Amino acid sequence: MYLKSLAGALVALSLAACGGGGGRAELVPVEGDAFLGPADAKVVVMEYGSPTCPACKNWHDKLFPDLKTEYIDTNKVKFVWREFAIHGAIDAGVYSIARCVGAKDFFPVLDEAFLRQQEIVEASMKGESIVALNALGEKFQLSADQVKSCMNDKTIIRRINDVSKDAQGKGIDSTPTFLVNGVVMEANDWPTIKAAIDAALSGAPVPEQTAPVIPGDDGHGHAPGETH
């Protein structure tokens, strides 16, 4: 995915946006990585994720609370989210909103997007992505004009493209994919990631990863109707 093609897709979405007053008095977009936990933590857990990926939602809903409670809230781990727009413009639209509302609300936007995942995906399939994106933005006090502005922000578009290139450079082509202190996890189950975190916290190397063989699994949670 290149800057020009993603920008064009977002512009196409934003053209459908309706104007409207209100919104936030000021937008202070996130700079760099959005993260939870201490900036200088000894262990860094990084997720390349997508808000429209069913496997990402499953992880977010069922497993992320364990990571947050045991390691993030106790200041043992820095958790970094890398916005991998694997489903194109609809992912990028959600990320544009998340980055636009600033560091404090970045993760709450993701929480809300996962909560509304089915609604967002169905709207995208009907060609009504902007309706769902405006509704998401409204939840965080963004007007339709501000949502449009966020999707047209060249710095945000470049950031999303840079994450895609970074993922490709690491051989990452599915979501969710996790890294613990830079080591790509070959499985995204909690025991594997927990073992890697505990090893890193103890000062030991992150365990060598062996890709699991899962019949019929392509390693990527597809959105409904997705064929790639």
KEKE-3310 file (N, C-alpha, C; in steps of 0.2 Angstrom, whole numbers, plus 5000, padded with zeros to 4 digits):
npx = (5004:5004:5008:5001:4990:4983:4980:4971:4961:4956:4952:4942:4932:4930:4924:4911:4907:4897:4894:4895:4893:4900:4910:4927:4936:4950:4962:4974:4984:4991:5008:5021:5023:5008:5005:5004:5007:5024:5035:5049:5050:5057:5053:5045:5030:5023:5010:5004:4990:4973:4957:4946:4948:4943:4950:4959:4949:4945:4956:4958:4946:4946:4959:4968:4964:4971:4984:4985:4981:4990:5003:5004:4997:5004:5016:5026:5027:5029:5016:5014:5005:5004:4997:4991:4985:4977:4965:4964:4956:4945:4951:4961:4953:4948:4959:4964:4955:4958:4971:4969:4962:4971:4983:4978:4965:4967:4968:4955:4947:4950:4945:4932:4930:4932:4921:4911:4914:4907:4896:4904:4911:4900:4895:4905:4905:4893:4896:4895:4904:4908:4898:4898:4911:4909:4900:4908:4918:4909:4906:4918:4918:4920:4917:4908:4915:4928:4931:4933:4943:4953:4955:4960:4973:4989:5000:4996:4991:5004:5010:5002:5005:5019:5019:5014:5024:5035:5030:5030:5043:5047:5042:5029:5013:5000:4986:4981:4998:5012:5026:5039:5050:5056:5056:5047:5032:5027:5015:4999:4994:4990:4998:5010:5014:5015:5025:5036:5036:5039:5051:5059:5058:5065:5077:5082:5084:5071:5061:5065:5056:5044:5034:5017:5007:4992:4979:4970:4971:4975:4982:4977:4964:4950:4939:4922:4916:4928:4941:4955)
npy = (4994:5011:5028:5037:5029:5025:5038:5042:5033:5037:5050:5048:5042:5053:5062:5059:5064:5073:5090:5100:5108:5112:5100:5097:5109:5110:5101:5089:5079:5063:5060:5050:5033:5027:5022:5012:5012:5013:5024:5020:5007:4991:4980:4979:4977:4975:4977:4974:4978:4978:4986:4981:4967:4951:4942:4950:4958:4947:4944:4957:4958:4946:4943:4953:4961:4953:4955:4969:4970:4962:4966:4979:4989:4987:4993:4986:4983:4991:4995:4995:5001:4997:5004:4994:4995:4984:4981:4991:5007:5008:5004:5013:5025:5023:5024:5036:5044:5040:5044:5058:5062:5063:5057:5054:5049:5039:5025:5023:5026:5015:5005:5007:5006:4992:4987:4991:4984:4975:4983:4993:4986:4981:4992:4997:4987:4990:5001:5012:5018:5030:5034:5026:5030:5043:5042:5036:5045:5056:5051:5054:5068:5074:5083:5080:5087:5088:5074:5072:5081:5074:5062:5067:5071:5073:5070:5060:5050:5047:5041:5030:5023:5021:5013:5001:4998:4996:4985:4975:4975:4968:4956:4954:4950:4948:4950:4949:4953:4950:4957:4955:4964:4966:4954:4944:4936:4920:4914:4920:4917:4919:4911:4909:4923:4928:4920:4924:4937:4936:4930:4940:4950:4944:4945:4936:4929:4932:4918:4907:4907:4896:4892:4888:4875:4876:4868:4874:4887:4903:4912:4925:4935:4937:4950:4951:4945:4948:4944:4943)
npz = (5000:4995:4998:4989:4984:4996:5000:4990:4992:5004:5002:4993:5002:5011:5003:5003:5015:5026:5029:5045:5060:5076:5086:5091:5099:5097:5088:5092:5085:5088:5089:5083:5090:5097:5114:5129:5146:5154:5147:5147:5149:5153:5145:5129:5121:5106:5095:5079:5072:5067:5066:5060:5060:5064:5071:5078:5086:5094:5101:5108:5115:5123:5128:5129:5141:5151:5148:5150:5164:5171:5167:5160:5168:5179:5177:5171:5157:5142:5130:5113:5100:5083:5069:5057:5042:5036:5029:5021:5016:5026:5038:5038:5040:5052:5060:5057:5064:5077:5079:5077:5088:5098:5110:5123:5120:5110:5112:5118:5106:5098:5107:5106:5092:5090:5098:5089:5078:5069:5064:5058:5048:5040:5036:5028:5018:5012:5005:5013:5022:5027:5035:5046:5051:5053:5064:5073:5075:5080:5093:5099:5100:5087:5073:5057:5047:5054:5054:5041:5038:5046:5039:5028:5032:5028:5036:5044:5035:5029:5040:5042:5030:5032:5043:5037:5027:5036:5043:5032:5030:5041:5038:5041:5038:5042:5054:5071:5074:5085:5094:5105:5113:5101:5095:5084:5087:5084:5086:5092:5104:5122:5131:5124:5122:5135:5141:5133:5138:5151:5151:5145:5155:5165:5161:5152:5135:5123:5120:5107:5092:5085:5071:5073:5066:5059:5053:5039:5043:5038:5045:5046:5051:5043:5037:5036:5020:5014:5003:5000)
capx = (5000:5008:5005:4996:4984:4979:4977:4966:4955:4953:4949:4935:4928:4929:4920:4904:4906:4892:4897:4892:4896:4902:4916:4932:4939:4957:4964:4981:4986:4996:5015:5025:5019:5003:5007:5001:5013:5029:5039:5055:5049:5062:5050:5041:5026:5021:5005:5002:4983:4967:4951:4941:4950:4940:4955:4961:4944:4945:4962:4957:4941:4947:4966:4972:4964:4976:4991:4984:4981:4996:5009:5004:4995:5009:5021:5031:5028:5026:5012:5014:5000:5006:4991:4992:4978:4977:4959:4963:4953:4941:4955:4964:4949:4947:4966:4964:4951:4961:4977:4967:4959:4976:4986:4973:4959:4969:4965:4947:4944:4951:4940:4925:4930:4931:4915:4907:4917:4902:4893:4909:4912:4894:4894:4910:4903:4887:4898:4893:4910:4909:4892:4901:4916:4906:4897:4913:4920:4905:4907:4924:4917:4923:4911:4909:4921:4934:4933:4935:4950:4958:4956:4964:4979:4995:5005:4993:4992:5011:5011:4999:5009:5025:5018:5013:5031:5038:5027:5032:5050:5048:5039:5023:5008:4994:4985:4986:5005:5015:5033:5041:5057:5058:5056:5041:5029:5024:5008:4996:4990:4992:5003:5016:5016:5016:5031:5041:5037:5042:5058:5062:5058:5070:5084:5084:5082:5065:5062:5065:5049:5042:5027:5012:5004:4985:4975:4965:4971:4980:4985:4974:4957:4947:4933:4916:4916:4935:4944:4962)
capy = (5000:5016:5034:5039:5025:5026:5045:5042:5029:5041:5056:5045:5041:5059:5066:5057:5066:5079:5095:5100:5112:5108:5097:5099:5116:5109:5094:5088:5072:5059:5060:5044:5027:5027:5017:5012:5009:5018:5025:5017:5000:4986:4976:4982:4972:4978:4974:4976:4976:4981:4987:4977:4960:4947:4939:4956:4959:4942:4946:4963:4957:4941:4941:4960:4962:4950:4959:4975:4970:4959:4969:4986:4993:4987:4997:4981:4983:4996:4991:4999:4999:4999:5004:4991:4996:4978:4981:4997:5013:5008:5004:5020:5030:5023:5026:5044:5047:5038:5048:5065:5064:5063:5052:5052:5045:5035:5018:5023:5025:5008:5001:5009:5003:4985:4987:4993:4981:4972:4989:4997:4982:4980:4999:4997:4982:4993:5008:5018:5018:5037:5035:5023:5033:5049:5040:5034:5052:5059:5048:5057:5075:5076:5084:5077:5091:5086:5068:5073:5084:5069:5057:5070:5074:5070:5067:5054:5045:5045:5037:5023:5020:5019:5006:4996:4997:4993:4978:4971:4974:4963:4950:4953:4951:4946:4953:4953:4950:4953:4957:4956:4966:4966:4947:4942:4930:4916:4913:4925:4915:4922:4908:4911:4930:4928:4916:4929:4943:4934:4929:4946:4953:4941:4946:4930:4930:4930:4911:4906:4906:4891:4893:4883:4872:4876:4867:4878:4894:4907:4917:4932:4936:4941:4954:4947:4947:4949:4938:4942)
capz = (5000:4995:5000:4984:4983:5002:5001:4986:4995:5010:4999:4990:5007:5013:4998:5005:5022:5026:5034:5051:5065:5082:5085:5096:5098:5094:5087:5093:5083:5091:5086:5084:5092:5103:5118:5136:5151:5155:5140:5147:5152:5150:5140:5125:5118:5100:5091:5072:5072:5062:5070:5057:5059:5069:5076:5083:5091:5099:5106:5111:5120:5128:5130:5131:5148:5155:5147:5153:5171:5174:5165:5158:5174:5185:5174:5169:5150:5137:5125:5108:5094:5076:5065:5051:5038:5031:5026:5017:5018:5031:5043:5039:5042:5060:5063:5056:5069:5083:5079:5077:5094:5103:5114:5128:5117:5105:5114:5118:5100:5096:5110:5103:5085:5091:5100:5084:5072:5064:5061:5053:5042:5036:5032:5022:5013:5008:5003:5018:5027:5030:5040:5052:5053:5056:5070:5078:5077:5085:5100:5102:5099:5081:5068:5051:5044:5057:5052:5034:5039:5049:5034:5023:5035:5025:5041:5046:5029:5029:5046:5041:5025:5035:5047:5032:5025:5042:5044:5027:5031:5046:5036:5044:5033:5045:5060:5075:5075:5091:5095:5112:5113:5094:5092:5081:5090:5078:5088:5096:5110:5128:5135:5121:5123:5142:5142:5131:5142:5158:5150:5144:5162:5169:5158:5148:5129:5121:5117:5100:5090:5080:5069:5074:5060:5061:5047:5037:5045:5034:5050:5046:5053:5038:5038:5031:5013:5011:4999:4999)
cpx = (5004:5004:4999:4989:4980:4976:4971:4960:4952:4949:4942:4930:4926:4924:4912:4902:4901:4895:4893:4896:4898:4909:4921:4935:4946:4958:4972:4983:4992:5003:5018:5020:5014:5005:5004:5007:5018:5033:5046:5055:5055:5059:5045:5037:5022:5016:5004:4995:4979:4961:4945:4943:4947:4945:4958:4956:4944:4950:4961:4952:4943:4954:4970:4970:4969:4983:4990:4985:4987:5003:5009:5002:5000:5016:5027:5033:5025:5023:5012:5009:5003:4999:4992:4985:4978:4971:4958:4960:4949:4945:4959:4960:4948:4954:4966:4960:4955:4967:4975:4965:4965:4978:4981:4967:4961:4966:4958:4944:4945:4946:4933:4924:4929:4924:4910:4909:4912:4898:4898:4910:4906:4893:4899:4908:4897:4890:4896:4898:4909:4903:4895:4906:4914:4903:4902:4916:4916:4905:4913:4924:4920:4917:4913:4915:4927:4936:4936:4942:4955:4960:4960:4971:4985:5000:5002:4993:4999:5012:5009:5003:5016:5025:5018:5020:5035:5036:5030:5039:5052:5045:5032:5017:5001:4993:4980:4993:5008:5022:5034:5049:5060:5058:5048:5038:5026:5017:5006:4992:4993:4998:5010:5019:5018:5023:5037:5042:5040:5049:5062:5063:5063:5077:5086:5081:5075:5065:5061:5058:5049:5035:5023:5009:4997:4982:4970:4965:4977:4983:4982:4967:4954:4941:4928:4917:4923:4938:4951:4965)
cpy = (5006:5023:5037:5035:5025:5033:5045:5039:5033:5047:5054:5044:5048:5063:5065:5061:5072:5084:5096:5104:5108:5105:5099:5106:5116:5102:5094:5081:5069:5059:5053:5038:5029:5021:5018:5009:5014:5018:5021:5010:4995:4981:4979:4977:4977:4974:4977:4973:4980:4981:4983:4970:4957:4944:4944:4958:4953:4943:4951:4962:4952:4940:4948:4962:4959:4953:4965:4975:4968:4963:4977:4991:4992:4990:4992:4981:4989:4993:4996:4996:5001:4998:5001:4991:4990:4978:4988:5003:5013:5008:5010:5025:5029:5025:5033:5047:5046:5043:5056:5067:5065:5057:5049:5047:5040:5028:5018:5022:5018:5003:5001:5005:4995:4983:4987:4989:4979:4978:4992:4993:4981:4987:4999:4993:4985:5000:5014:5019:5025:5038:5032:5027:5040:5048:5039:5041:5056:5057:5052:5065:5078:5077:5081:5080:5089:5079:5068:5075:5078:5064:5060:5073:5070:5067:5060:5048:5043:5040:5030:5019:5017:5013:5000:4994:4994:4986:4973:4970:4969:4956:4949:4955:4949:4950:4949:4949:4954:4952:4958:4957:4965:4959:4945:4936:4926:4913:4918:4923:4918:4918:4909:4918:4931:4925:4921:4935:4941:4933:4935:4950:4950:4942:4941:4932:4928:4923:4911:4904:4900:4892:4887:4881:4872:4874:4871:4885:4897:4912:4924:4931:4940:4945:4950:4950:4948:4943:4937:4938)
cpz = (5000:4997:4995:4984:4990:5002:4996:4988:5000:5007:4996:4996:5010:5009:5000:5012:5021:5031:5040:5056:5071:5082:5091:5094:5095:5093:5088:5092:5087:5086:5088:5086:5097:5107:5125:5140:5151:5149:5141:5150:5149:5145:5136:5121:5112:5097:5084:5072:5067:5066:5067:5056:5065:5074:5081:5088:5096:5104:5111:5117:5125:5131:5132:5138:5152:5154:5151:5161:5174:5172:5163:5164:5179:5182:5172:5161:5147:5131:5119:5102:5088:5072:5058:5047:5033:5027:5022:5020:5024:5038:5044:5041:5050:5063:5062:5062:5076:5084:5080:5084:5100:5107:5119:5126:5112:5106:5115:5112:5097:5100:5107:5096:5085:5093:5094:5077:5067:5061:5056:5047:5038:5033:5026:5016:5008:5005:5007:5023:5031:5036:5046:5055:5056:5063:5075:5080:5081:5092:5103:5101:5093:5076:5062:5047:5047:5055:5045:5034:5041:5043:5028:5025:5032:5030:5043:5041:5029:5034:5045:5036:5028:5039:5042:5029:5030:5043:5038:5027:5036:5044:5039:5039:5036:5052:5064:5074:5081:5091:5102:5111:5106:5091:5090:5084:5084:5080:5092:5102:5116:5131:5131:5122:5130:5143:5139:5135:5148:5157:5149:5151:5166:5167:5153:5140:5128:5118:5110:5097:5084:5078:5070:5067:5062:5054:5045:5039:5041:5038:5050:5047:5047:5040:5034:5024:5010:5008:4998:5004)
residu = (MET:TYR:LEU:LYS:SER:LEU:ALA:GLY:ALA:LEU:VAL:ALA:LEU:SER:LEU:ALA:ALA:CYS:GLY:GLY:GLY:GLY:GLY:ARG:ALA:GLU:LEU:VAL:PRO:VAL:GLU:GLY:ASP:ALA:PHE:LEU:GLY:PRO:ALA:ASP:ALA:LYS:VAL:VAL:VAL:MET:GLU:TYR:GLY:SER:PRO:THR:CYS:PRO:ALA:CYS:LYS:ASN:TRP:HIS:ASP:LYS:LEU:PHE:PRO:ASP:LEU:LYS:THR:GLU:TYR:ILE:ASP:THR:ASN:LYS:VAL:LYS:PHE:VAL:TRP:ARG:GLU:PHE:ALA:ILE:HIS:GLY:ALA:ILE:ASP:ALA:GLY:VAL:TYR:SER:ILE:ALA:ARG:CYS:VAL:GLY:ALA:LYS:ASP:PHE:PHE:PRO:VAL:LEU:ASP:GLU:ALA:PHE:LEU:ARG:GLN:GLN:GLU:ILE:VAL:GLU:ALA:SER:MET:LYS:GLY:GLU:SER:ILE:VAL:ALA:LEU:ASN:ALA:LEU:GLY:GLU:LYS:PHE:GLN:LEU:SER:ALA:ASP:GLN:VAL:LYS:SER:CYS:MET:ASN:ASP:LYS:THR:ILE:ILE:ARG:ARG:ILE:ASN:ASP:VAL:SER:LYS:ASP:ALA:GLN:GLY:LYS:GLY:ILE:ASP:SER:THR:PRO:THR:PHE:LEU:VAL:ASN:GLY:VAL:VAL:MET:GLU:ALA:ASN:ASP:TRP:PRO:THR:ILE:LYS:ALA:ALA:ILE:ASP:ALA:ALA:LEU:SER:GLY:ALA:PRO:VAL:PRO:GLU:GLN:THR:ALA:PRO:VAL:ILE:PRO:GLY:ASP:ASP:GLY:HIS:GLY:HIS:ALA:PRO:GLY:GLU:THR:HIS)
# end
